[in-house]
Amino acid sequence: MDSSDSCDPVEAPTVTRLTGSEAVKLHLTLAGGFALCIAGFYFEFTRALGGNSLSWAYVFEWPLFAVFAVYMWWNMLHGGRGRRRSPAKPSVAPEHVGMLKAWQEHQRQLAVAETEFRQGERDAESTP
């Protein structure tokens, strides 16, 4: 295996931010979930004021659901990037890099062999 391989075994996947129709769908889902949380809060609050003592637990639970919805919306919108910054490439122990490169080379050889096999099958089917 030479050093001109196009695949770096420790390359991190790139995460993109949602845009366009996917972002709009996500915003609408958040708005619906947020409206549901507000309605649930209002319903349980009126029941709690009416004397249902169990509803007081739900009065505090619905805002927590809303906070969780906002947290998930933010993570999905920004591709799961958190506050702490991770390194650009995940670290791989130096003694395992060679094994990873060998595995990737093996996978490439299998893919080439499969492609050649399928091409041979197609050629055999097309000849009378």
VEXSESE-464911 format. One record per residue: residue in one letter; residue number from 1; x, y, z of N, C-alpha, C in turn. Coordinates in steps of 0.1 Angstrom, whole numbers. Each point is the difference from the previous one (the first is absolute). Layout:
('a'; NUM; (X; Y; Z); (X; Y; Z); (X; Y; Z)) ...
! end
This chain:
('m'; 1; (9; -12; 0); (-9; 12; 0); (9; 12; 0)) ('d'; 2; (-2; 9; -9); (8; 12; -1); (-6; 12; 8)) ('s'; 3; (8; 11; 1); (-5; 11; 8); (-9; 9; -8)) ('s'; 4; (-3; -3; -12); (-9; 8; -8); (-15; -4; 1)) ('d'; 5; (-3; -8; 10); (-14; -5; 2); (-9; 12; 2)) ('s'; 6; (-12; -1; -7); (-9; 11; 1); (-8; 0; 13)) ('c'; 7; (0; -11; 7); (-8; -1; 12); (9; 1; 13)) ('d'; 8; (-2; 9; 8); (7; 2; 12); (-8; -8; 11)) ('p'; 9; (6; -10; 7); (-8; -8; 9); (-5; 6; 12)) ('v'; 10; (5; 12; 3); (-5; 7; 12); (-8; 13; -3)) ('e'; 11; (-5; 0; -12); (-7; 12; -4); (-14; 1; 6)) ('a'; 12; (-3; 11; 6); (-13; 2; 7); (-11; 3; -10)) ('p'; 13; (-12; -5; 1); (-11; 4; -9); (-4; 15; 2)) ('t'; 14; (-3; 6; -10); (-4; 14; 1); (-15; 1; 3)) ('v'; 15; (-3; 9; 8); (-14; 2; 4); (-5; 13; -5)) ('t'; 16; (-11; 0; -7); (-5; 12; -6); (-13; 5; 7)) ('r'; 17; (-2; 12; -1); (-12; 7; 7); (-12; -2; -9)) ('l'; 18; (-11; -3; 6); (-12; -1; -8); (-5; 13; -6)) ('t'; 19; (-3; 0; -13); (-5; 12; -7); (-12; -4; -9)) ('g'; 20; (-7; 9; -5); (-10; -2; -10); (-13; -7; 6)) ('s'; 21; (-6; -9; -7); (-12; -6; 4); (2; -8; 12)) ('e'; 22; (11; -7; 2); (2; -8; 12); (0; 9; 12)) ('a'; 23; (6; 12; 0); (0; 9; 11); (-14; 5; 3)) ('v'; 24; (-7; 3; -11); (-14; 4; 2); (-9; -10; 7)) ('k'; 25; (2; -13; -4); (-7; -11; 6); (3; -1; 15)) ('l'; 26; (13; 2; 3); (5; -1; 14); (-6; 11; 8)) ('h'; 27; (0; 12; -6); (-6; 12; 7); (-15; -2; 3)) ('l'; 28; (-7; -6; -10); (-14; -2; 2); (-3; -11; 10)) ('t'; 29; (9; -10; 1); (-2; -11; 10); (2; 6; 14)) ('l'; 30; (10; 9; 1); (3; 6; 13); (-12; 9; 4)) ('a'; 31; (-5; 7; -10); (-12; 9; 4); (-12; -8; 4)) ('g'; 32; (-2; -12; -7); (-11; -8; 4); (2; -6; 14)) ('g'; 33; (12; -5; 2); (4; -6; 14); (-1; 10; 11)) ('f'; 34; (5; 12; -4); (-1; 11; 10); (-14; 4; 4)) ('a'; 35; (-9; 1; -11); (-14; 3; 2); (-7; -11; 9)) ('l'; 36; (4; -13; -3); (-5; -11; 8); (4; 1; 15)) ('c'; 37; (12; 4; 2); (5; 2; 14); (-7; 11; 7)) ('i'; 38; (-2; 11; -7); (-7; 12; 6); (-15; -5; 3)) ('a'; 39; (-6; -7; -9); (-14; -4; 2); (0; -10; 12)) ('g'; 40; (9; -9; 1); (1; -9; 11); (2; 7; 13)) ('f'; 41; (9; 10; 0); (2; 8; 12); (-13; 7; 5)) ('y'; 42; (-6; 6; -10); (-12; 7; 4); (-11; -9; 5)) ('f'; 43; (-2; -11; -7); (-10; -10; 5); (3; -5; 14)) ('e'; 44; (12; -4; 2); (3; -5; 14); (0; 11; 10)) ('f'; 45; (4; 12; -4); (0; 11; 10); (-15; 3; 5)) ('t'; 46; (-9; 0; -10); (-14; 2; 4); (-6; -11; 8)) ('r'; 47; (4; -12; -3); (-4; -12; 9); (6; 1; 14)) ('a'; 48; (13; 4; 0); (7; 2; 13); (-7; 10; 9)) ('l'; 49; (-4; 11; -6); (-6; 11; 7); (-14; -4; 4)) ('g'; 50; (-6; -10; -7); (-13; -5; 3); (0; -10; 11)) ('g'; 51; (11; -4; 5); (1; -9; 11); (7; -13; -2)) ('n'; 52; (3; -3; -12); (7; -13; -4); (15; 2; 4)) ('s'; 53; (4; -6; 11); (14; 2; 5); (10; -8; -9)) ('l'; 54; (-4; -10; -7); (9; -7; -8); (4; 8; -12)) ('s'; 55; (-9; 9; -4); (3; 9; -12); (12; 9; 3)) ('w'; 56; (3; 3; 12); (11; 9; 3); (13; -6; -5)) ('a'; 57; (2; -13; 0); (12; -6; -6); (0; 2; -15)) ('y'; 58; (-11; -1; -7); (0; 3; -14); (2; 14; -4)) ('v'; 59; (-4; 9; 9); (2; 14; -2); (15; 3; -2)) ('f'; 60; (8; -7; 8); (15; 2; -2); (6; -9; -10)) ('e'; 61; (-7; -11; -4); (5; -9; -10); (-1; 6; -14)) ('w'; 62; (-11; 6; -3); (-2; 5; -14); (11; 11; -4)) ('p'; 63; (4; 9; 9); (11; 9; -4); (13; -7; -2)) ('l'; 64; (2; -11; 7); (12; -8; -2); (0; -7; -14)) ('f'; 65; (-12; -4; -4); (-1; -6; -13); (3; 11; -11)) ('a'; 66; (-5; 12; 3); (3; 11; -10); (15; 3; -1)) ('v'; 67; (7; 0; 11); (14; 3; 1); (7; -12; -8)) ('f'; 68; (-4; -12; 2); (6; -11; -7); (-2; 1; -15)) ('a'; 69; (-12; 4; -4); (-3; 2; -14); (9; 10; -6)) ('v'; 70; (2; 11; 7); (9; 11; -5); (14; -6; -1)) ('y'; 71; (4; -7; 10); (14; -6; -1); (1; -9; -12)) ('m'; 72; (-9; -9; -2); (1; -9; -12); (-1; 7; -13)) ('w'; 73; (-8; 11; 0); (-1; 8; -13); (13; 6; -3)) ('w'; 74; (7; 5; 10); (13; 7; -1); (10; -10; -5)) ('n'; 75; (0; -12; 6); (10; -10; -4); (-3; -5; -15)) ('m'; 76; (-12; -2; -3); (-3; -4; -14); (3; 10; -10)) ('l'; 77; (-3; 13; 3); (2; 11; -9); (15; 2; -2)) ('h'; 78; (8; -1; 10); (14; 2; -2); (9; -12; -1)) ('g'; 79; (-7; -11; -4); (8; -12; -3); (6; -7; 13)) ('g'; 80; (-5; 2; 11); (5; -7; 12); (12; 6; 6)) ('r'; 81; (4; 11; -5); (12; 7; 6); (-3; 5; 14)) ('g'; 82; (8; -4; 10); (-3; 5; 13); (9; 12; 4)) ('r'; 83; (0; 3; 12); (8; 12; 5); (15; -3; 0)) ('r'; 84; (3; -13; 4); (14; -3; 0); (5; -3; -14)) ('r'; 85; (11; 4; -4); (5; -2; -13); (8; -13; 0)) ('s'; 86; (-3; -9; -10); (7; -12; -1); (11; 2; -10)) ('p'; 87; (11; -8; 0); (11; 2; -9); (-5; -2; -14)) ('a'; 88; (7; 5; -10); (-5; -1; -14); (0; -14; -4)) ('k'; 89; (10; -8; 5); (1; -14; -3); (0; -8; 13)) ('p'; 90; (-8; -11; 0); (0; -8; 12); (14; -7; 1)) ('s'; 91; (4; -1; 12); (14; -6; 2); (-1; -15; -1)) ('v'; 92; (9; -6; -6); (2; -14; -1); (14; -4; 5)) ('a'; 93; (0; -10; 9); (13; -3; 5); (10; -4; -11)) ('p'; 94; (12; 5; 1); (10; -2; -11); (2; -15; -3)) ('e'; 95; (-1; -9; 10); (2; -14; -3); (-12; -6; -8)) ('h'; 96; (-11; 7; -1); (-12; -5; -7); (-2; 6; -14)) ('v'; 97; (8; 11; -3); (-2; 6; -13); (4; -9; -11)) ('g'; 98; (10; -8; 1); (4; -10; -10); (-10; -10; -2)) ('m'; 99; (-6; -5; 10); (-11; -10; -1); (-12; 6; -7)) ('l'; 100; (-3; 13; 3); (-12; 6; -6); (3; 2; -15)) ('k'; 101; (12; 4; -4); (3; 2; -14); (-1; -13; -7)) ('a'; 102; (5; -11; 6); (0; -13; -6); (-15; -5; -2)) ('w'; 103; (-8; 3; 10); (-14; -4; -1); (-7; 8; -12)) ('q'; 104; (3; 13; 0); (-6; 8; -11); (5; -5; -14)) ('e'; 105; (13; -4; -1); (5; -5; -12); (-7; -13; -4)) ('h'; 106; (-2; -8; 10); (-8; -13; -2); (-14; 3; -5)) ('q'; 107; (-7; 10; 6); (-13; 3; -4); (0; 5; -15)) ('r'; 108; (10; 8; -3); (1; 5; -14); (2; -11; -10)) ('q'; 109; (9; -10; 4); (2; -12; -9); (-13; -8; -2)) ('l'; 110; (-7; -2; 11); (-13; -7; -1); (-10; 7; -9)) ('a'; 111; (0; 14; 1); (-9; 7; -9); (4; -1; -14)) ('v'; 112; (13; 0; -3); (4; -1; -14); (-3; -14; -5)) ('a'; 113; (2; -10; 8); (-3; -14; -4); (-14; -2; -2)) ('e'; 114; (-9; 6; 8); (-14; -1; -2); (-4; 7; -13)) ('t'; 115; (5; 12; -3); (-3; 7; -12); (4; -9; -12)) ('e'; 116; (12; -6; 0); (5; -8; -11); (-9; -12; -1)) ('f'; 117; (-4; -6; 11); (-9; -12; -1); (-13; 4; -6)) ('r'; 118; (-6; 11; 4); (-13; 4; -6); (1; 3; -14)) ('q'; 119; (11; 6; -4); (3; 4; -14); (1; -13; -8)) ('g'; 120; (6; -10; 5); (2; -13; -7); (-14; -7; -1)) ('e'; 121; (-8; 1; 10); (-14; -5; -1); (-8; 7; -11)) ('r'; 122; (1; 13; -1); (-7; 7; -10); (5; -3; -14)) ('d'; 123; (13; -2; -1); (6; -4; -13); (-5; -14; -4)) ('a'; 124; (0; -9; 9); (-5; -14; -2); (-14; 0; -5)) ('e'; 125; (-9; 9; 6); (-14; 0; -3); (-2; 6; -14)) ('s'; 126; (9; 10; -4); (-2; 6; -12); (5; -7; -12)) ('t'; 127; (9; -10; 2); (5; -8; -11); (-9; -12; -3)) ('p'; 128; (-3; -3; -12); (-9; -11; -3); (7; -14; 1)) 
! end
